[in-house]
Amino acid sequence: MPEQNTNFSDTKILDEILAAIRDIDYGEILITIHNSKIVQIEKREKRRFTPKGGT
């Protein structure tokens, strides 16, 4: 399979994935792959709030 010309190196993509993981407390990191290449990274973050009084 021929190598595609991309704007991001493999190192930069891995750095982006690691940064997304470090930056999230609760949620999901979704990595989209097309033709064996990572083309998109999505971060879905959850924010949880605990009510005072334990209810």
MMTF fields as JSON, N, C-alpha, C and O atoms, coordinates in Angstrom:
{
  "mmtfVersion": "1.0.0",
  "mmtfProducer": "UNKNOWN",
  "numBonds": 219,
  "numAtoms": 220,
  "numGroups": 55,
  "numChains": 1,
  "numModels": 1,
  "chainsPerModel": [1],
  "groupsPerChain": [55],
  "chainIdList": ["A"],
  "bondAtomList": [4, 2, 8, 6, 12, 10, 16, 14, 20, 18, 24, 22, 28, 26, 32, 30, 36, 34, 40, 38, 44, 42, 48, 46, 52, 50, 56, 54, 60, 58, 64, 62, 68, 66, 72, 70, 76, 74, 80, 78, 84, 82, 88, 86, 92, 90, 96, 94, 100, 98, 104, 102, 108, 106, 112, 110, 116, 114, 120, 118, 124, 122, 128, 126, 132, 130, 136, 134, 140, 138, 144, 142, 148, 146, 152, 150, 156, 154, 160, 158, 164, 162, 168, 166, 172, 170, 176, 174, 180, 178, 184, 182, 188, 186, 192, 190, 196, 194, 200, 198, 204, 202, 208, 206, 212, 210, 216, 214],
  "bondOrderList": [1, 1, 1, 1, 1, 1, 1, 1, 1, 1, 1, 1, 1, 1, 1, 1, 1, 1, 1, 1, 1, 1, 1, 1, 1, 1, 1, 1, 1, 1, 1, 1, 1, 1, 1, 1, 1, 1, 1, 1, 1, 1, 1, 1, 1, 1, 1, 1, 1, 1, 1, 1, 1, 1],
  "groupList": [{"groupName": "MET", "atomNameList": ["N", "CA", "C", "O"], "elementList": ["N", "C", "C", "O"], "formalChargeList": [0, 0, 0, 0], "bondAtomList": [1, 0, 2, 1, 3, 2], "bondOrderList": [1, 1, 2], "singleLetterCode": "M", "chemCompType": "L-PEPTIDE LINKING"}, {"groupName": "PRO", "atomNameList": ["N", "CA", "C", "O"], "elementList": ["N", "C", "C", "O"], "formalChargeList": [0, 0, 0, 0], "bondAtomList": [1, 0, 2, 1, 3, 2], "bondOrderList": [1, 1, 2], "singleLetterCode": "P", "chemCompType": "L-PEPTIDE LINKING"}, {"groupName": "GLU", "atomNameList": ["N", "CA", "C", "O"], "elementList": ["N", "C", "C", "O"], "formalChargeList": [0, 0, 0, 0], "bondAtomList": [1, 0, 2, 1, 3, 2], "bondOrderList": [1, 1, 2], "singleLetterCode": "E", "chemCompType": "L-PEPTIDE LINKING"}, {"groupName": "GLN", "atomNameList": ["N", "CA", "C", "O"], "elementList": ["N", "C", "C", "O"], "formalChargeList": [0, 0, 0, 0], "bondAtomList": [1, 0, 2, 1, 3, 2], "bondOrderList": [1, 1, 2], "singleLetterCode": "Q", "chemCompType": "L-PEPTIDE LINKING"}, {"groupName": "ASN", "atomNameList": ["N", "CA", "C", "O"], "elementList": ["N", "C", "C", "O"], "formalChargeList": [0, 0, 0, 0], "bondAtomList": [1, 0, 2, 1, 3, 2], "bondOrderList": [1, 1, 2], "singleLetterCode": "N", "chemCompType": "L-PEPTIDE LINKING"}, {"groupName": "THR", "atomNameList": ["N", "CA", "C", "O"], "elementList": ["N", "C", "C", "O"], "formalChargeList": [0, 0, 0, 0], "bondAtomList": [1, 0, 2, 1, 3, 2], "bondOrderList": [1, 1, 2], "singleLetterCode": "T", "chemCompType": "L-PEPTIDE LINKING"}, {"groupName": "PHE", "atomNameList": ["N", "CA", "C", "O"], "elementList": ["N", "C", "C", "O"], "formalChargeList": [0, 0, 0, 0], "bondAtomList": [1, 0, 2, 1, 3, 2], "bondOrderList": [1, 1, 2], "singleLetterCode": "F", "chemCompType": "L-PEPTIDE LINKING"}, {"groupName": "SER", "atomNameList": ["N", "CA", "C", "O"], "elementList": ["N", "C", "C", "O"], "formalChargeList": [0, 0, 0, 0], "bondAtomList": [1, 0, 2, 1, 3, 2], "bondOrderList": [1, 1, 2], "singleLetterCode": "S", "chemCompType": "L-PEPTIDE LINKING"}, {"groupName": "ASP", "atomNameList": ["N", "CA", "C", "O"], "elementList": ["N", "C", "C", "O"], "formalChargeList": [0, 0, 0, 0], "bondAtomList": [1, 0, 2, 1, 3, 2], "bondOrderList": [1, 1, 2], "singleLetterCode": "D", "chemCompType": "L-PEPTIDE LINKING"}, {"groupName": "LYS", "atomNameList": ["N", "CA", "C", "O"], "elementList": ["N", "C", "C", "O"], "formalChargeList": [0, 0, 0, 0], "bondAtomList": [1, 0, 2, 1, 3, 2], "bondOrderList": [1, 1, 2], "singleLetterCode": "K", "chemCompType": "L-PEPTIDE LINKING"}, {"groupName": "ILE", "atomNameList": ["N", "CA", "C", "O"], "elementList": ["N", "C", "C", "O"], "formalChargeList": [0, 0, 0, 0], "bondAtomList": [1, 0, 2, 1, 3, 2], "bondOrderList": [1, 1, 2], "singleLetterCode": "I", "chemCompType": "L-PEPTIDE LINKING"}, {"groupName": "LEU", "atomNameList": ["N", "CA", "C", "O"], "elementList": ["N", "C", "C", "O"], "formalChargeList": [0, 0, 0, 0], "bondAtomList": [1, 0, 2, 1, 3, 2], "bondOrderList": [1, 1, 2], "singleLetterCode": "L", "chemCompType": "L-PEPTIDE LINKING"}, {"groupName": "ALA", "atomNameList": ["N", "CA", "C", "O"], "elementList": ["N", "C", "C", "O"], "formalChargeList": [0, 0, 0, 0], "bondAtomList": [1, 0, 2, 1, 3, 2], "bondOrderList": [1, 1, 2], "singleLetterCode": "A", "chemCompType": "L-PEPTIDE LINKING"}, {"groupName": "ARG", "atomNameList": ["N", "CA", "C", "O"], "elementList": ["N", "C", "C", "O"], "formalChargeList": [0, 0, 0, 0], "bondAtomList": [1, 0, 2, 1, 3, 2], "bondOrderList": [1, 1, 2], "singleLetterCode": "R", "chemCompType": "L-PEPTIDE LINKING"}, {"groupName": "TYR", "atomNameList": ["N", "CA", "C", "O"], "elementList": ["N", "C", "C", "O"], "formalChargeList": [0, 0, 0, 0], "bondAtomList": [1, 0, 2, 1, 3, 2], "bondOrderList": [1, 1, 2], "singleLetterCode": "Y", "chemCompType": "L-PEPTIDE LINKING"}, {"groupName": "GLY", "atomNameList": ["N", "CA", "C", "O"], "elementList": ["N", "C", "C", "O"], "formalChargeList": [0, 0, 0, 0], "bondAtomList": [1, 0, 2, 1, 3, 2], "bondOrderList": [1, 1, 2], "singleLetterCode": "G", "chemCompType": "PEPTIDE LINKING"}, {"groupName": "HIS", "atomNameList": ["N", "CA", "C", "O"], "elementList": ["N", "C", "C", "O"], "formalChargeList": [0, 0, 0, 0], "bondAtomList": [1, 0, 2, 1, 3, 2], "bondOrderList": [1, 1, 2], "singleLetterCode": "H", "chemCompType": "L-PEPTIDE LINKING"}, {"groupName": "VAL", "atomNameList": ["N", "CA", "C", "O"], "elementList": ["N", "C", "C", "O"], "formalChargeList": [0, 0, 0, 0], "bondAtomList": [1, 0, 2, 1, 3, 2], "bondOrderList": [1, 1, 2], "singleLetterCode": "V", "chemCompType": "L-PEPTIDE LINKING"}],
  "groupTypeList": [0, 1, 2, 3, 4, 5, 4, 6, 7, 8, 5, 9, 10, 11, 8, 2, 10, 11, 12, 12, 10, 13, 8, 10, 8, 14, 15, 2, 10, 11, 10, 5, 10, 16, 4, 7, 9, 10, 17, 3, 10, 2, 9, 13, 2, 9, 13, 13, 6, 5, 1, 9, 15, 15, 5],
  "groupIdList": [1, 2, 3, 4, 5, 6, 7, 8, 9, 10, 11, 12, 13, 14, 15, 16, 17, 18, 19, 20, 21, 22, 23, 24, 25, 26, 27, 28, 29, 30, 31, 32, 33, 34, 35, 36, 37, 38, 39, 40, 41, 42, 43, 44, 45, 46, 47, 48, 49, 50, 51, 52, 53, 54, 55],
  "secStructList": [7, 7, 7, 7, 7, 7, 1, 1, 7, 2, 2, 2, 2, 2, 2, 2, 2, 2, 2, 2, 2, 2, 6, 7, 1, 1, 3, 3, 3, 3, 3, 3, 3, 3, 6, 6, 3, 3, 3, 3, 3, 3, 3, 3, 3, 7, 7, 7, 7, 7, 7, 6, 6, 7, 7],
  "xCoordList": [0.849, 0.0, 0.897, 1.764, 0.72, 1.566, 1.312, 0.19, 2.36, 2.302, 1.578, 1.877, 0.629, -0.103, 0.64, 1.297, 0.535, 1.056, 0.093, -1.086, 0.555, -0.308, 0.338, 1.545, -0.488, 0.008, 0.586, 1.331, 0.252, 0.686, 1.561, 1.248, 2.652, 3.504, 2.87, 1.987, 3.316, 2.819, 3.064, 2.224, 4.192, 4.517, 3.528, 3.077, 3.192, 2.239, 0.862, 0.187, 0.439, -0.859, -0.869, -1.827, 0.189, 0.277, 0.282, -0.342, 0.984, 0.99, -0.419, -0.809, -1.18, -2.557, -3.438, -4.249, -3.285, -4.067, -3.719, -4.614, -2.428, -2.005, -2.477, -2.872, -2.444, -2.917, -4.417, -4.872, -5.176, -6.619, -6.895, -7.794, -6.125, -6.302, -5.941, -6.653, -4.847, -4.419, -5.417, -5.558, -6.114, -6.968, -8.393, -9.195, -8.726, -10.108, -10.199, -9.359, -11.223, -11.461, -12.483, -12.262, -13.595, -14.647, -15.09, -15.309, -15.224, -15.71, -15.112, -14.741, -15.02, -14.552, -13.58, -13.696, -12.629, -11.777, -12.103, -11.931, -12.568, -12.939, -11.919, -11.69, -11.313, -10.307, -10.9, -11.281, -10.979, -11.528, -10.39, -9.453, -10.474, -9.436, -10.037, -11.132, -9.324, -9.744, -8.525, -7.489, -8.645, -7.524, -6.279, -5.172, -6.473, -5.391, -4.674, -3.564, -5.261, -4.672, -5.643, -6.851, -5.124, -5.951, -6.282, -5.388, -7.582, -8.002, -8.713, -8.9, -9.118, -9.874, -9.784, -9.764, -9.731, -9.772, -10.873, -10.875, -11.812, -12.886, -12.781, -12.466, -13.044, -13.051, -14.443, -14.906, -15.107, -16.416, -16.235, -15.982, -16.368, -16.105, -17.406, -18.347, -17.444, -18.6, -18.272, -17.164, -19.205, -19.058, -20.118, -21.311, -19.688, -20.613, -20.67, -19.659, -21.9, -22.118, -22.847, -23.88, -22.305, -22.905, -23.72, -23.187, -25.019, -25.836, -25.4, -25.007, -25.471, -25.149, -26.244, -27.412, -25.891, -26.866, -26.999, -27.749, -26.278, -26.252, -27.473, -27.628, -28.368, -29.552, -29.364, -30.272],
  "yCoordList": [-1.179, 0.0, 1.246, 1.359, 2.183, 3.373, 4.323, 4.443, 4.984, 5.956, 7.21, 7.702, 7.734, 8.943, 10.173, 10.135, 11.256, 12.542, 13.103, 13.283, 13.384, 13.926, 15.151, 15.366, 15.946, 17.139, 16.82, 17.624, 15.666, 15.305, 14.063, 13.098, 14.095, 12.917, 11.949, 12.334, 10.712, 9.722, 10.188, 9.974, 10.815, 11.318, 12.391, 12.394, 13.293, 14.366, 13.784, 14.244, 12.781, 12.145, 11.47, 11.618, 10.732, 10.088, 11.117, 10.906, 12.227, 13.306, 13.857, 14.138, 14.012, 14.511, 13.541, 13.962, 12.247, 11.233, 11.241, 11.228, 11.263, 11.286, 12.549, 12.483, 13.682, 14.931, 14.855, 15.327, 14.266, 14.117, 13.225, 13.506, 12.147, 11.227, 11.912, 11.762, 12.659, 13.35, 14.417, 14.706, 15.006, 16.16, 15.781, 16.67, 14.502, 14.106, 13.334, 12.482, 13.64, 12.913, 11.797, 10.663, 12.12, 11.154, 11.39, 12.534, 10.337, 10.498, 9.487, 8.383, 9.874, 8.973, 9.688, 10.89, 8.93, 9.389, 8.477, 7.262, 9.041, 8.276, 8.548, 9.701, 7.499, 7.626, 7.048, 5.878, 7.86, 7.43, 7.096, 7.878, 5.931, 5.448, 5.275, 4.73, 5.739, 5.592, 5.17, 5.833, 4.085, 3.542, 3.333, 3.704, 2.743, 2.416, 3.632, 3.496, 4.795, 6.024, 6.677, 6.688, 7.216, 7.979, 9.305, 10.059, 9.585, 10.811, 11.777, 12.945, 11.291, 12.165, 11.648, 10.44, 12.581, 12.262, 13.118, 14.339, 12.476, 13.199, 12.95, 11.842, 13.975, 13.852, 14.232, 15.348, 13.303, 13.561, 13.527, 12.476, 14.688, 14.775, 14.84, 15.533, 14.113, 14.108, 14.978, 14.918, 15.758, 16.551, 16.08, 16.138, 15.614, 15.077, 16.0, 16.516, 16.187, 17.064, 16.256, 15.644, 16.26, 15.558, 16.549, 17.558, 16.271, 17.197, 17.192, 16.155, 18.345, 18.435, 17.759, 17.804, 17.15, 16.473, 14.995, 14.292, 14.499, 13.08, 12.502, 11.281, 13.327, 12.772, 12.622, 12.169],
  "zCoordList": [0.0, 0.0, 0.0, 0.867, -0.943, -1.006, 0.154, 0.646, 0.574, 1.661, 1.167, 0.079, 1.951, 1.584, 2.079, 3.119, 1.333, 1.791, 2.812, 2.505, 4.011, 5.056, 5.668, 5.553, 6.318, 6.982, 8.359, 8.92, 8.9, 10.243, 10.192, 9.494, 10.931, 11.047, 12.048, 12.814, 12.039, 12.995, 14.426, 15.3, 14.668, 15.997, 16.432, 17.577, 15.533, 15.851, 16.155, 17.075, 15.394, 15.631, 17.0, 17.758, 17.318, 18.634, 19.762, 20.802, 19.555, 20.548, 20.765, 21.898, 19.684, 19.778, 20.556, 21.381, 20.297, 20.996, 22.487, 23.333, 22.811, 24.209, 24.924, 26.088, 24.255, 24.851, 25.143, 26.184, 24.233, 24.446, 25.643, 26.437, 25.779, 26.906, 28.218, 29.211, 28.231, 29.457, 29.883, 31.071, 28.903, 29.148, 29.564, 29.852, 29.603, 29.861, 31.179, 31.47, 31.966, 33.213, 33.011, 33.435, 32.366, 32.051, 30.614, 30.215, 29.842, 28.486, 27.541, 27.941, 26.276, 25.233, 24.298, 24.057, 23.781, 22.689, 21.518, 21.614, 20.42, 19.245, 18.144, 17.778, 17.621, 16.566, 15.286, 15.252, 14.233, 12.951, 12.007, 11.85, 11.378, 10.468, 9.085, 8.944, 8.06, 6.67, 5.851, 5.892, 5.118, 4.336, 5.193, 4.804, 6.344, 7.286, 7.849, 8.363, 7.773, 8.314, 9.289, 9.052, 10.373, 11.303, 10.637, 10.252, 10.503, 9.837, 10.77, 10.43, 11.965, 12.854, 14.283, 14.521, 15.229, 16.647, 17.26, 17.103, 17.961, 18.638, 20.134, 20.568, 20.907, 22.366, 22.847, 22.61, 23.523, 24.112, 25.616, 26.204, 26.227, 27.656, 28.432, 28.044, 29.524, 30.422, 31.628, 32.162, 32.039, 33.267, 34.241, 33.945, 35.4, 36.389, 37.585, 38.061, 38.055, 39.2, 40.271, 40.002, 41.479, 42.599, 43.413, 43.874, 43.596, 44.395, 45.863, 46.398, 46.5, 47.925, 48.723, 48.337, 49.803, 50.651, 50.343, 51.02, 49.321, 49.04, 48.375, 48.369, 47.801, 47.125, 45.658, 44.962]
}
